[in-house]
């Protein structure tokens, strides 16, 4: 893949090995410029005024919605809801759909690989409704051990890619199993949207959630895709201006407007559109190949360092590698690497059920993006070799 590092102002200006992309990615210049252009040229509130500037702001917001629709191949832009991020998207489905439709005897199913954002909302729904929350286990390799669903299963929610192990879940097989028992499916695509081509029509999921900031876009905006019929069944999480037809009868507007109360993050939407177009200019198949190649290379290099233990080393992974150095706390190791200008994440990564399964309190996580290189992973491996004697 072509060298894109010069497109990212922060990376171009600093001698930095940035390997915390699963937490948030750096932003290319075109994203920053798109947000600045909105404020300088089109700043007004969308869907509020009939004057030309307001119409221009509305066009920016809806242009971003269409870019997202194209990016995930949704059937209609009306199936694209803007939220603050993956967390809000999952909570919207949990409270707006599941909490209103489930009851005692029903079952919610998640996996041991889930980020807390795709675990806690369902835990709350189970507490609210009397439904059962069932957790699908993983095996020693980091793969799902089994995923039998039954007639009680009403919703299956799973991470497309683990934010800890980088392992890819068998989405098609999981969705087929859910369809066989009439269950609704939500995919947490926070870690797959930045790297993998997505096609919600081919996947046939009911809901799919992801965040802008992990895929080169700005913080503060995310996406919930929902099939039109599922969005019709879902109640809004927030009530307020712009989402109601008649206040007296509480008649909501049609999706997606009924879920977008109040002023929307229009500048952030402009930035998200620019990020999508940037990724598309590279080509998502090439982005995907780059992430997989670097993750495989990172695994290969790290397992060669004495004392380093890579979790699920035999598994194919997307962009994320988690590891430990014998006798060194993950936070201490991350601080040591920071002294070498290497940025990694350390801790439980908001995945405590998975940490318990792995038998650890935390790991160090290195995660890559389009601007990372093999040479940077060589620097990581060299620094870990030094850490064995320094810590």
N, C-alpha and C positions, 0 to 999 in steps of 0.2 A: 504494500500500500504506500502511496506517496507520503512524504514527510509533511505533516500538517501542523507541527509544533508552532511555527511562526504565526499561525492564525489565532493563537491563544495568548493574549497580552500578558497574563500573569506568568505563564510558563516561559514566554520569550524573554521576559525581563529578569528572571531569577534562576539561579543554578539549583533547580528543584527537581527531585524525582517524586512525582505525585502519584501515589498508589493507593489512594483512598476513594476511588471513583464509585464504589458501591454505596458510599455515604452521600457524596455529591460530586459531580463532575465539574471541571473547569469550563469556561464559556468562551466560544470563539468570538472574534471581533464583530462578526455579522450579527450575532445575537445582541450584543451591547448596543450596536448602532441601530438596530431595529427598534429597541426600546427607547433610545434617545430620539429617534425620528418621530415616534408617536407623540412624545411630549412636546417636541418642537413644532410639529406640523398638524397633528390631528387631535390634540388633547380636548376631549369633551366626554360627556357620559353617554354610553351606548344605549340605544333603544329608549331614550328619554325625550329628545327634542326633535323638531322637524326642520331645524336650520341645518345648513350644509355641513358645518363642522361636526355637529352631532351625528349626521348621517355618515360622515367620513369615519368617525370613531366606531360606529356600528359596523361599518364595512371591514374595519381592522379586526374586530372581534369575530365576525362571521367568516372572514377569510381564514383566520386561525382554526376555526371549527372545521372548515372544509379541508384544511391541510391535515388535521388529525384524522378526519374520516378517511382520507386517501391513505394515510400512513398505516392504518389498521384494517383498511378495506371494509369499512362498515357500509351497510346498504344505503344509509341516509345520514346526513349531517345532524338530523334531529335525534339520532341515537348517541350523540356525543355531548356529554355534560361536563362543564368545567367546574372543578373543585379546587381546594387548596393543595391537594396531593393525594397519594395513594391511601393514606390513613383516613382522610375524610371520605374518600370514595367508598371504602369498605364499610365505614360507619353508616354511610347513607343507605347502603343496601341492608345492613344489619338491622337498623332501626326502621327504615322506611318500607322494607319488604319482609324480612324474616320475622321481626318482632311482632308484626301484625298478622302473620299467617300461620305461625307454628304454635303448638300447644303440647301438653303432656302426652307422651307416647311417640312424639316426633323426634327425629334425630338430625343433628348437625354433625358434619364430618369435616375434620381438618387433618393435617399431617404433623408429624414430629419436627418437620423442617421449617415450620412457619415462623416468620417475623411476628413480634407481638401485635403489630397492626392487623394481622390476619388471624389472630388468636383471641385476644381480649374482647373484641366486639362480639364474637360468637359465644364466648363465655358469658358475657352479659345477657345475650339473648336467651341462652339456656336458663339462666337464673330468673329472667323476667317471665318466661313462658312455661317453665317446667319441662321443656324439651331436654334431651340428652345430648351432651357434647362428646363425640367419640373421636379419638386421635389415632390415625393410621400410623403404625410403627415403621421405622426404617431398619435395615439390617446393618451389619458391620461395615459394609462397603459404602454406606450412605444412600442406598437406593431403597425405595419403598418395598417392604417385605411382602405386602399383600394389600389389596384394596377391594375387598368384598363389600358391596353395598347391599342393603336390604330394602324391603317395602316401607320401613319406617324412615328411611333416609329422605329428607326433604331438600337438603342443600349440601353441596360439596364445595368447599373453598380450599384452594391450594395455590402455593407459590409455583409459578412457572419455572423459576430458577432459584435455588437456595442462595440467600444472601450470605451464608457462612461457607458452604461447601462448593458453591458454583455448579452443583449438579442439576441437570435438567429433568424435570418430572415428565412422565409419559402422558402428556396432556390428552392426546387423542384417545388412548385407552381409558383414562380416567373419565373423560366425558362420555364415552360409549357406555361405560359401566353405570354412570349416573342416568343417562337416557333410558337404560334398560329398566330402571326402577322409578322413572318419572321424576328424578331429582333435578333441581336447578343448580347451575354451576357458576361459581365466581372464580376468576383467575387473577391472582396478584401478579401482575407483569412488571413490577417495579424494577426487577433485575433483568428481565428479558427485553423489554421495549428499547433500552439503549443499544442493544447489540444484535437482536434477531429480527428478521422479517416477521411481521405479524399479520394474520388474516383471520379476523373474527368470524367471517362467514364460513371459512373452511374449518376452523376449530369448532364452530357451532356452540360456543359458550354463551351463557345468558348475560353475564356481566364480565367486564375486564377493567382493571384499574392500574394506572401507572402515574408516575410523577415526571414533571418537566425537568427538574434540576439534576436528575441522574442521567439524562440523555442530552447534555450540553445546553439545555435551556435554563431559564431563570428559576430561582426559588419562588415559592408561593403560589404555584398553579399546578394543577394536576387534571387528570381525565378519568371519568367513568364512562365506559361504553356500556350500553344496555340495549338488548333487543327491544324493539318498540313496544311489544306486548308486555314485557317485564317492566319497563319504565312506566307504562300505564298503570300497572298494579302497585307501583311503589309510591309511598307518600313522601312529600318533601321533608328534609331534615330541618331546614330553615324557612321561616315565614317572614314575608316583608314585601318591599316594593318590587314591582316588575314581574311577579309570579302569579298574580291573582286576576281573574276576570271580574268577579263580583265579591266584594268583601262581606256583604250581608249573608250570602249563601255559602261563603268559603268555596267558591268554584275556582279551581286552579287552571292556569293556562296549560296548554299541551307541552309535553317534553320537547326540548330540554329546558324551556323557560321556567317551568314550574319548580325546578330544582336550583334555580339561579337567582335567589332573592338578593336584592340590594345591588350595589355597584360592583361590577365585575373587574377583575385585574386585567385591564385591556392592554396595558404596556407589556405585561408578562405574557399575555396571549400572543402579542406581536413577536416577542422573543422566542416563544415556543414554536411559532410558525417558522421563524428563521432557523431554529435548531433543526427542525424536521427537514427543511430544504437543504441545510448543510449536510446532514447525514445522507439524504437522498442523492446529493451531488457526488458523494463518495461512492454510494451504492450500498444498500443494506447487506447484500450477500458478501461484499468485500469487508464491511465492518464486522460482520459475523465471523468470517474466516480469520480476520486479524485477532479478534478477541479469543477465539478458540486456540489459535496457534500460540499466542503469548501465554495463555493459561497452561497449556501443555508444556511449554518451555520453562515456565516458572516452576512447575512441579518437578520437571526433570532436573533443574539446577538445585532446587532446595533439598531434594532427597539425597543429593550428593554431599551435603554439608553434615559432618558428624554432629550428632546430638539434635538435629532438627527432625521433627516428626510432622509430616504433612497428613492432614486428615482426608480420608478417602482418596489415597494417591492413585488408585487404579481406575478411578472413575473419570470419564470424559466430563469436562466442565466448561462453563461459560464465564470467562473474565475474572473469576474469583478463586483465590487459593488461601486456605486457612492452615496455620501451622503453629508449632510451639518449639522452643529451644529448651532442652532438658535443664531443669534446675533454675530457670529464669522466669520470673513473673512476666506475663505479656505486657503489662504497663511499663515495666523497667526496660524491656526489650524495645518497645516502641519509642521510649524516650532516648535510648541509645541511638536508634536509627535516625531520629530527628536531628541529633547532633551531626549526622552525616548528610543532612538535607534530604532524607528519605521519609516520606509521609505515609504511614500505614495506620490501620485501625487496630485497637487492642481492647478486649473486653468480651462481653457475652453477645454483643451485636444485636441486642433486642431479640434474642432467640434462646431464652433460658431453658425451655423444654429440650431443645437440641443439645445444649451444653450438658444437661443432666444425662442425656443419652450417651454422649461422648465421654462422660465421666471426668469432665474438666470444668473449671470455673470460668475460663475464658480462653481465647486464642488470639494470635496476631493474624490479621487479614490483609493481604495485598490484592488489590483489584485494579484492572487496567481499563484503558479507553483508547480511542483512536490515535492519540498522540504519544502513547507509550511505546517503548522499543525493547528489543532483546538486551541491548547494552544496559538499560536501566535495571533490568532483572539480574544481569551479571553484577551490577553494583550492589544490589540487595543481597545476593548470595555472598559476595565478598565481605560485606559488612557483618553478616551473620557469622561468618568464619571468625572475624575479629571479636565479635561479641562473646564467643565461647571462652576466651581468655580474659576479656576485660570485665565481664560481669560475674 
